[in-house]
Every structure is written in C-alpha cells, then in structure tokens.
Amino acid sequence: MTVVPRFLTHATLIAGPTAMFLAACTLLLMMTSPGRAEPSEPRRIEIRGGESIEVPGADGRVITLRFTRVINDGRCAAATCARTGSPVVEIQALGTSARTPTFRLSPAAHLAAPFVPVQGRFVAFGELVSPPRELTTAGRPTPLGDYVLRLTVTP
C-alpha cells in the first residue's frame, strides 16, 4: 500500500496544530487545577467584641480586623416596639503602618456603609449577634465582649 503524498500533507497540516492545541489545553488545565487555585469566594468570618482576627487573602496578604465598638445594636429599649432598628458597629483595620483606619458598618446605608474597602479587598456587614436582653440587664449597657459580628471579606 502506498501513501499518497497529498494525503500525508493534509494529515500533517491538520494533526500538527491539533496536537499543539491539545498540549496547550492540557498545560492550562494543569496550571489552573482546583488543587492549585486560590479560593475566589468571599470568606465569612466572626469576630467577638474587642477581639481581632486575621483574614488571609488570595494573594497571600493578610488583613487584621478588630471589632471595636457597637454604636447601636438595633434593638428597641422598650418592651412594646413595633420594629427594631439597624445595628451600627465600628471596626478597625490593623496594619503595618502607624495609621489605623476605623470604619462604621451597618446594613442600612443611611446610617453607615454596608461595605468598605480595606487594603484592596471589601469587608461587608453580615450580622450583629447580640445576647438576649433580660429583665435584670435591661437598664444597663451590654458589654462589648458579649456581641459577635459576622462579616464577609472578598478575596
């Protein structure tokens, strides 16, 4: 059986680029496999009042956030409230510089920002979990350490 030179030329012209394409696709898949890819989903974190937490990023940089203050927990002081308000909290972004920025967060945009940019990432208000208000503590302020702040941080 003889191979026709024209057939060999056409087969080479098709097979060569196809093999290069498949090799490039294989290399791309190996480089971006799930085992090596950085998480690109936002992280949900919890911070207890007065404490700090380090949040690693996709680029390897870590930001440190501190829950510093509850301005308003959103609860009504009276027993017969029709609705509750929106919580407002303060967090600090601790860094290597001497300047420590403070941010106010709230789910209600008219009270404070629902999310803030921190070192190239976004920190969004999630939820403020406050301890139940009992009859014995109704007149006293709740200690900061009793609150838990839930935030979402982009990678």
Buried (B, 14 or more C-beta within 10 A) or exposed (E): EEEEEEEEEEEEEEEEEEEEEEEEEEEEEEEEEEEEEEEEEBBEBBBBBBBBBEBBBBEEEEBBBBBBBBEBBBBEEEEEEEEEBBBBBBBBBBBEEEEEEEBBBBBBEEBBBEBBEBBEBEBBBBBBBBEEBEEEEEEEEBEBEBBBBBBBBBB
